Amino acid sequence: MKRILVCLLSFVVVAVLVLAGLFAFFRLEGTPPAIEVVAPPEVIGRDATVRVRVRDDRSGVRRVTVALVQDQRVYRVGAGTLPPAAWWRGTGVPEREWTFSFHPHALGLAEGPARLRVEAWDASARNVLAGNWARLERPVRVDITPPRVQVLSRMHNVAVGGAGLVAYRLSERPADSGVVVGDRFFPGYPKPGGRAGDYAALVAIPFDVQQVDRVYVEARDAAGNVGRAGVPFLVLRRTPRSDRIRITDDFLRRKMPGFARPDEPETDLLAVFLRVNGELRRENARRLRELCAGSRPELLWSGAFLRLPRSSRRAGFAERRTYLYRGREVDRAVHLGVDLAATAHSPVPAANAGRVAFAGELGIYGNTVLLDHGFGLFSLYGHLSSIAVTPGQEVRKGQVIGRTGMTGLAGGDHLHFAMLVHGVFVDPVEWWDRKWIEGHILANLAAE
């Protein structure tokens, strides 16, 4: 009996020692938590956000506080606390991220230097159950004044499906700036020949927009403060043009096999056409928007844009097309360019100086060249039989970039010529007109 009691007592002692060891390991550990400020801000604006990540692999993360220190005063931003999961293992949370949003002005902070202070505690039982403590401080600057915006240009009469330019002046260098037209943002660039703080943005009104409820310049500084100024703006309406396109069996037999997918019936060429004219057309438009997002920040062009020499116009911009097959309507689309026909395989000149943004096959456009003229302005040359330039190449105004053809969805040899402003198709006729360019683009660009 005595031996049994000794064994039981020994077991209890060992168990207590094990539990004490575990408690000491997990609850009396002395490693402080690690603190990280995610994407640490250098400047804090009037609408500020701070993300903090705390890690403690032993007892777990328990508490964090965030504050700003300025002129020896501490301005509390926020705090977060996690409850313990069990007395013997702390919170059980090795890592946690908090996001704190605040308004420095509401806290009483003034503009100028400050320090961002983050403090964290783990769930250790050390320091009379207060846990291990860590602090991280980073220098920041408080800036709650938005950029001041002054619109320099005065005349902004833009036609539906047309383009224009807005010039403006900012009180400070922005992180980004541009012009909002309706629900679209057109980025601005430093104004050529202007003084420091002068910017300009090419803008456009899509062909299918008849009314614009807001036009304003928007500038955002490094702290996220936003300044705005309204732009006097007049939308010039246009009468939509329409056309009826007859789809023949001969056209389907000639063109659709090149677009057909392996899973599509060879006999239903009309179904292939409908997919190409809808789904592929939308995919090509998306791809063009991507390509137009990488424009050069300076003007590469000068003067009126060139038209295909000795050509006649076969189709105009923004024509509403109704497609007929065997006498019945089967589809609708909008023609977003101008079709120009000359002799077969005519040399195609670059309409103006620029850089080749794309050269290759592009769905309904067939062999295509896209030129970046800077400031978000692009020209497109579709249905080419051959291409004479490569992506990234600088081209001169009038330089031959390819030859006309009937690739893509073209039924005959011609050039599909289009102009785009930040991915929005605009009427090429405007850019062929020297007087229009002088009155709507260059005059606004020169505004002081």
C-alpha positions as CSV (number, residue, x, y, z in Angstrom):
1,M,0.0,0.0,0.0
2,K,2.9,2.3,0.9
3,R,4.5,1.6,-2.5
4,I,1.2,2.5,-4.3
5,L,1.0,5.8,-2.4
6,V,4.6,6.6,-3.3
7,C,3.9,5.8,-7.0
8,L,0.8,8.0,-7.0
9,L,2.6,10.8,-5.3
10,S,5.5,10.6,-7.7
11,F,3.0,10.6,-10.6
12,V,1.3,13.7,-9.2
13,V,4.7,15.4,-8.7
14,V,5.8,14.6,-12.3
15,A,2.4,15.8,-13.7
16,V,2.7,19.0,-11.7
17,L,6.3,19.5,-12.9
18,V,5.2,18.8,-16.5
19,L,2.3,21.2,-16.2
20,A,4.5,23.8,-14.6
21,G,7.0,23.4,-17.4
22,L,4.3,23.8,-20.0
23,F,3.0,26.8,-18.2
24,A,6.5,28.3,-17.9
25,F,7.1,27.5,-21.6
26,F,3.9,29.0,-22.9
27,R,2.8,31.5,-20.3
28,L,6.1,32.7,-18.8
29,E,8.1,32.9,-22.1
30,G,10.1,36.2,-22.5
31,T,10.1,36.8,-26.2
32,P,8.4,40.1,-27.1
33,P,6.0,40.1,-30.1
34,A,7.1,41.3,-33.6
35,I,5.5,44.4,-35.0
36,E,5.2,45.3,-38.7
37,V,3.5,48.3,-40.2
38,V,2.1,47.1,-43.6
39,A,2.9,49.5,-46.4
40,P,4.1,52.1,-44.0
41,P,3.0,55.6,-44.9
42,E,5.5,58.4,-45.2
43,V,2.7,61.0,-45.3
44,I,-0.6,60.9,-43.5
45,G,-3.6,62.8,-45.0
46,R,-7.0,63.9,-43.8
47,D,-8.4,60.4,-44.4
48,A,-5.7,58.1,-43.1
49,T,-5.4,54.3,-42.7
50,V,-2.7,52.4,-40.9
51,R,-2.4,48.6,-41.2
52,V,-0.5,46.8,-38.4
53,R,0.6,43.2,-38.3
54,V,1.7,41.6,-34.9
55,R,3.2,38.1,-34.5
56,D,4.0,36.0,-31.5
57,D,4.5,32.3,-31.9
58,R,4.7,31.3,-28.2
59,S,1.9,32.7,-26.1
60,G,0.0,34.5,-28.9
61,V,-0.9,38.0,-29.8
62,R,-3.0,39.8,-27.1
63,R,-3.1,43.6,-27.6
64,V,-2.0,46.4,-29.9
65,T,-2.3,50.2,-29.7
66,V,-1.6,52.8,-32.4
67,A,-0.9,56.4,-31.7
68,L,0.7,59.5,-33.3
69,V,3.2,61.5,-31.3
70,Q,3.7,65.2,-32.1
71,D,5.3,67.9,-29.9
72,Q,5.6,65.4,-27.0
73,R,1.8,64.9,-27.1
74,V,0.4,61.4,-27.7
75,Y,-2.7,61.2,-29.9
76,R,-4.4,57.8,-29.7
77,V,-5.5,56.3,-33.0
78,G,-6.9,53.0,-31.9
79,A,-6.4,49.7,-30.2
80,G,-7.3,46.0,-30.5
81,T,-7.5,43.2,-28.0
82,L,-7.8,39.4,-28.3
83,P,-9.4,37.3,-25.5
84,P,-7.4,34.3,-24.1
85,A,-8.3,31.0,-25.6
86,A,-7.2,29.0,-22.5
87,W,-5.3,29.8,-19.4
88,W,-2.4,27.5,-20.3
89,R,-1.8,28.6,-23.9
90,G,-2.7,32.3,-24.1
91,T,-4.7,33.5,-27.0
92,G,-3.8,30.8,-29.5
93,V,-3.4,33.5,-32.2
94,P,0.2,33.6,-33.5
95,E,-0.5,36.4,-35.9
96,R,-3.1,39.1,-36.4
97,E,-3.5,42.2,-38.6
98,W,-5.5,45.3,-37.7
99,T,-6.6,48.2,-39.8
100,F,-7.2,51.6,-38.2
101,S,-8.8,54.5,-40.1
102,F,-8.8,57.9,-38.6
103,H,-8.9,61.7,-39.3
104,P,-5.7,63.5,-38.0
105,H,-7.5,66.8,-37.9
106,A,-10.3,65.4,-35.7
107,L,-7.6,64.1,-33.3
108,G,-6.1,67.6,-33.0
109,L,-2.9,67.0,-35.0
110,A,-1.3,69.8,-36.8
111,E,0.5,69.7,-40.2
112,G,4.1,68.8,-39.9
113,P,6.4,66.0,-38.6
114,A,5.1,63.4,-36.2
115,R,5.9,59.8,-35.2
116,L,3.7,56.8,-35.7
117,R,3.9,54.7,-32.6
118,V,2.7,51.0,-32.4
119,E,2.8,49.1,-29.2
120,A,2.0,45.4,-28.8
121,W,1.7,42.9,-25.9
122,D,1.6,39.1,-26.1
123,A,-0.4,36.7,-23.8
124,S,2.6,35.7,-21.6
125,A,2.1,35.7,-17.9
126,R,5.3,37.6,-17.3
127,N,5.4,41.1,-15.8
128,V,2.6,40.3,-13.4
129,L,0.4,38.9,-16.2
130,A,1.0,42.0,-18.4
131,G,2.9,40.1,-21.0
132,N,5.9,40.9,-23.1
133,W,5.8,44.3,-24.6
134,A,7.2,45.8,-27.9
135,R,7.2,49.2,-29.5
136,L,7.8,50.3,-33.1
137,E,8.1,54.0,-34.1
138,R,8.3,55.5,-37.6
139,P,8.7,59.1,-38.7
140,V,5.7,60.4,-40.7
141,R,4.5,63.8,-42.0
142,V,1.0,65.0,-41.4
143,D,-0.5,66.8,-44.5
144,I,-4.2,67.5,-44.5
145,T,-4.3,70.3,-47.1
146,P,-5.6,69.1,-50.5
147,P,-4.0,70.4,-53.7
148,R,-5.4,73.6,-55.1
149,V,-6.7,73.3,-58.6
150,Q,-7.1,76.0,-61.2
151,V,-8.5,75.3,-64.6
152,L,-6.5,77.2,-67.3
153,S,-8.3,76.3,-70.5
154,R,-11.7,77.9,-71.2
155,M,-13.4,76.3,-74.2
156,H,-14.4,72.7,-73.8
157,N,-17.0,72.1,-76.5
158,V,-16.8,68.3,-77.1
159,A,-18.9,66.4,-79.5
160,V,-20.4,63.0,-78.7
161,G,-17.8,60.6,-79.9
162,G,-15.3,63.4,-80.0
163,A,-12.2,64.6,-78.1
164,G,-11.0,67.7,-76.3
165,L,-8.2,68.9,-73.9
166,V,-8.3,70.4,-70.4
167,A,-5.3,72.3,-69.1
168,Y,-5.0,73.0,-65.4
169,R,-2.6,74.2,-62.7
170,L,-1.9,72.5,-59.3
171,S,-0.4,74.0,-56.2
172,E,1.8,70.9,-55.6
173,R,3.1,67.9,-57.4
174,P,0.3,65.3,-57.3
175,A,0.5,61.5,-56.9
176,D,-2.0,61.5,-59.7
177,S,-4.3,63.9,-61.4
178,G,-6.7,64.1,-64.3
179,V,-10.1,65.0,-65.5
180,V,-13.3,63.1,-64.6
181,V,-15.9,63.1,-67.4
182,G,-19.1,61.4,-66.2
183,D,-17.9,58.1,-64.8
184,R,-14.5,58.0,-66.7
185,F,-11.1,59.3,-65.5
186,F,-8.7,60.7,-68.0
187,P,-5.2,61.0,-66.6
188,G,-3.2,64.3,-66.9
189,Y,0.4,64.8,-67.8
190,P,2.8,67.7,-67.3
191,K,1.9,70.4,-69.9
192,P,4.5,70.8,-72.6
193,G,6.0,74.2,-72.4
194,G,4.2,75.0,-69.2
195,R,5.6,76.0,-65.8
196,A,6.0,73.7,-62.8
197,G,2.5,72.6,-61.7
198,D,0.9,72.9,-65.1
199,Y,-0.9,69.8,-66.5
200,A,-3.1,68.8,-69.3
201,A,-5.4,65.9,-70.1
202,L,-7.0,64.7,-73.3
203,V,-10.6,63.8,-72.7
204,A,-13.3,62.1,-74.8
205,I,-17.1,61.5,-74.8
206,P,-18.0,57.9,-75.9
207,F,-20.2,57.6,-78.9
208,D,-23.1,56.2,-76.9
209,V,-23.2,59.0,-74.2
210,Q,-25.6,61.8,-74.9
211,Q,-25.4,63.7,-71.6
212,V,-22.6,64.3,-69.1
213,D,-23.6,65.3,-65.6
214,R,-20.2,66.1,-64.2
215,V,-16.8,67.3,-65.5
216,Y,-14.0,68.3,-63.1
217,V,-10.3,68.2,-62.5
218,E,-9.2,65.9,-59.7
219,A,-5.8,65.9,-58.1
220,R,-4.6,63.6,-55.3
221,D,-1.4,64.3,-53.3
222,A,1.0,61.8,-51.7
223,A,-1.1,61.9,-48.5
224,G,-4.3,61.0,-50.3
225,N,-5.8,64.4,-50.0
226,V,-8.0,65.2,-53.0
227,G,-8.6,68.6,-54.6
228,R,-11.2,69.3,-57.3
229,A,-12.3,72.1,-59.6
230,G,-15.2,72.1,-62.0
231,V,-14.7,72.4,-65.8
232,P,-17.0,74.5,-68.0
233,F,-18.1,71.9,-70.5
234,L,-20.6,71.7,-73.4
235,V,-21.6,68.4,-75.0
236,L,-22.3,68.7,-78.8
237,R,-24.9,66.2,-79.8
238,R,-24.6,64.3,-83.1
239,T,-27.3,62.7,-85.2
240,P,-26.5,58.9,-85.2
241,R,-25.9,57.4,-88.6
242,S,-27.0,53.9,-89.6
243,D,-26.1,51.3,-92.2
244,R,-27.5,47.9,-93.3
245,I,-24.9,45.2,-94.0
246,R,-25.9,42.1,-95.9
247,I,-24.2,39.0,-94.9
248,T,-23.9,36.5,-97.8
249,D,-23.2,32.8,-97.8
250,D,-20.1,33.6,-99.9
251,F,-18.8,35.9,-97.2
252,L,-19.4,33.3,-94.5
253,R,-17.7,30.6,-96.5
254,R,-14.7,32.8,-97.1
255,K,-14.2,34.4,-93.7
256,M,-15.7,32.2,-90.9
257,P,-13.5,29.1,-91.2
258,G,-10.6,31.2,-90.0
259,F,-12.5,32.2,-86.8
260,A,-14.2,28.8,-86.1
261,R,-13.4,26.9,-82.9
262,P,-12.9,23.2,-83.0
263,D,-16.1,22.6,-81.0
264,E,-18.3,24.7,-83.5
265,P,-20.2,22.9,-86.2
266,E,-18.7,23.5,-89.6
267,T,-22.1,23.9,-91.2
268,D,-23.3,26.7,-88.9
269,L,-21.1,29.5,-90.1
270,L,-23.7,32.1,-89.2
271,A,-23.3,31.1,-85.5
272,V,-19.6,31.6,-85.9
273,F,-20.2,35.1,-87.3
274,L,-22.5,36.0,-84.5
275,R,-19.9,34.9,-81.9
276,V,-17.2,36.8,-83.7
277,N,-19.2,40.0,-84.1
278,G,-20.3,40.0,-80.5
279,E,-18.0,38.1,-78.1
280,L,-14.7,38.6,-80.0
281,R,-15.5,42.2,-80.8
282,R,-15.9,42.8,-77.0
283,E,-12.7,40.9,-76.2
284,N,-10.8,43.0,-78.8
285,A,-12.2,46.2,-77.2
286,R,-11.0,45.0,-73.8
287,R,-7.5,44.3,-75.2
288,L,-7.3,47.7,-76.8
289,R,-8.2,49.4,-73.5
290,E,-5.3,47.4,-71.9
291,L,-2.9,48.6,-74.6
292,C,-4.0,52.2,-74.3
293,A,-3.3,52.2,-70.6
294,G,0.4,52.4,-71.2
295,S,0.7,55.7,-73.1
296,R,3.8,57.9,-73.1
297,P,3.5,61.0,-70.9
298,E,4.5,63.5,-73.7
299,L,3.1,64.6,-77.0
300,L,4.8,62.7,-79.8
301,W,2.7,64.1,-82.7
302,S,2.4,67.4,-84.4
303,G,0.0,68.9,-86.9
304,A,-3.0,67.3,-88.5
305,F,-3.1,63.5,-88.8
306,L,-2.7,62.0,-92.3
307,R,-5.4,60.2,-94.1
308,L,-4.7,57.2,-96.4
309,P,-3.6,58.8,-99.7
310,R,-5.9,58.6,-102.7
311,S,-8.6,56.8,-100.8
312,S,-12.4,57.0,-100.6
313,R,-14.5,56.6,-97.5
314,R,-16.6,53.5,-97.4
315,A,-17.9,53.6,-93.8
316,G,-18.0,56.3,-91.1
317,F,-17.4,56.6,-87.4
318,A,-20.2,55.4,-85.0
319,E,-22.4,54.0,-87.7
320,R,-25.1,51.8,-86.2
321,R,-25.0,48.7,-88.3
322,T,-27.8,46.3,-88.8
323,Y,-26.7,42.9,-90.1
324,L,-29.1,41.1,-92.5
325,Y,-28.9,37.5,-93.5
326,R,-31.2,36.2,-96.2
327,G,-33.5,39.2,-95.6
328,R,-33.8,39.1,-91.8
329,E,-32.0,40.9,-89.1
330,V,-29.5,38.7,-87.2
331,D,-27.2,41.2,-85.4
332,R,-26.3,44.8,-84.6
333,A,-23.0,46.5,-83.9
334,V,-21.4,50.0,-84.0
335,H,-18.6,50.7,-86.4
336,L,-15.9,52.6,-84.4
337,G,-13.6,53.9,-87.1
338,V,-13.5,55.0,-90.7
339,D,-13.1,52.5,-93.6
340,L,-10.9,53.9,-96.4
341,A,-10.4,52.1,-99.7
342,A,-7.7,52.7,-102.3
343,T,-6.0,50.3,-104.7
344,A,-5.4,46.8,-103.3
345,H,-2.4,46.5,-101.0
346,S,-1.8,50.3,-100.9
347,P,1.0,51.5,-98.6
348,V,-0.4,52.7,-95.3
349,P,1.4,55.7,-93.8
350,A,1.6,56.4,-90.0
351,A,-0.9,59.2,-89.5
352,N,1.5,61.0,-87.2
353,A,4.7,60.4,-85.3
354,G,4.6,57.9,-82.4
355,R,5.6,54.6,-81.0
356,V,4.3,51.2,-82.0
357,A,2.2,49.9,-79.1
358,F,1.0,46.8,-80.9
359,A,1.7,45.0,-84.2
360,G,0.1,41.7,-84.9
361,E,-3.2,39.8,-85.3
362,L,-6.2,41.3,-83.4
363,G,-9.4,39.4,-83.9
364,I,-12.0,41.2,-86.0
365,Y,-9.3,43.8,-87.1
366,G,-7.0,41.1,-88.5
367,N,-3.4,42.3,-88.9
368,T,-3.3,45.5,-86.9
369,V,-0.9,48.3,-85.9
370,L,-1.6,50.5,-82.9
371,L,0.5,53.6,-82.6
372,D,0.9,55.6,-79.3
373,H,1.1,59.3,-80.0
374,G,1.5,60.2,-76.3
375,F,-0.9,61.8,-73.8
376,G,-3.2,58.8,-74.2
377,L,-3.8,59.4,-77.9
378,F,-3.6,56.3,-80.2
379,S,-4.3,55.5,-83.9
380,L,-5.3,52.1,-85.1
381,Y,-4.8,50.5,-88.6
382,G,-6.8,47.3,-89.2
383,H,-7.3,44.6,-91.9
384,L,-3.6,45.0,-93.1
385,S,-2.3,42.5,-95.6
386,S,1.3,43.0,-94.2
387,I,2.9,44.8,-91.3
388,A,6.2,46.7,-91.7
389,V,6.9,47.7,-88.0
390,T,7.5,46.0,-84.7
391,P,6.3,46.8,-81.1
392,G,8.3,49.5,-79.4
393,Q,9.6,51.0,-82.7
394,E,9.5,54.8,-83.1
395,V,7.9,55.8,-86.4
396,R,7.8,59.1,-88.3
397,K,4.8,60.8,-89.6
398,G,4.1,59.4,-93.1
399,Q,6.4,56.3,-92.6
400,V,4.9,53.2,-94.2
401,I,3.8,50.8,-91.5
402,G,2.0,48.2,-93.6
403,R,-0.3,47.7,-96.6
404,T,-4.0,47.5,-96.9
405,G,-5.7,44.2,-97.0
406,M,-8.8,42.2,-96.0
407,T,-7.7,40.3,-92.9
408,G,-10.0,39.9,-89.9
409,L,-13.7,40.5,-90.6
410,A,-13.1,42.6,-93.7
411,G,-15.1,41.6,-96.8
412,G,-12.8,43.5,-99.2
413,D,-9.4,45.3,-99.3
414,H,-9.5,48.5,-97.3
415,L,-8.0,50.2,-94.2
416,H,-10.0,50.4,-91.0
417,F,-8.6,53.6,-89.4
418,A,-9.5,54.5,-85.8
419,M,-8.5,57.0,-83.2
420,L,-8.6,56.4,-79.4
421,V,-8.2,58.6,-76.3
422,H,-7.3,56.5,-73.3
423,G,-9.1,53.5,-74.9
424,V,-12.2,55.5,-75.9
425,F,-12.9,55.4,-79.6
426,V,-13.2,59.0,-81.1
427,D,-14.0,60.3,-84.5
428,P,-10.9,60.3,-86.7
429,V,-12.3,63.1,-88.9
430,E,-11.5,65.6,-86.1
431,W,-7.8,64.6,-86.1
432,W,-7.6,65.0,-89.9
433,D,-8.7,68.7,-89.5
434,R,-5.9,71.1,-88.8
435,K,-8.3,73.9,-87.7
436,W,-10.1,71.6,-85.3
437,I,-6.8,70.6,-83.7
438,E,-5.7,74.2,-83.4
439,G,-9.0,75.4,-81.9
440,H,-9.8,72.4,-79.6
441,I,-6.4,71.0,-78.6
442,L,-3.5,73.4,-79.2
443,A,-5.4,76.5,-78.0
444,N,-6.3,74.9,-74.7
445,L,-2.8,73.5,-74.4
446,A,-1.4,77.1,-74.6
447,A,-3.8,78.5,-72.1
448,E,-2.2,80.3,-69.2
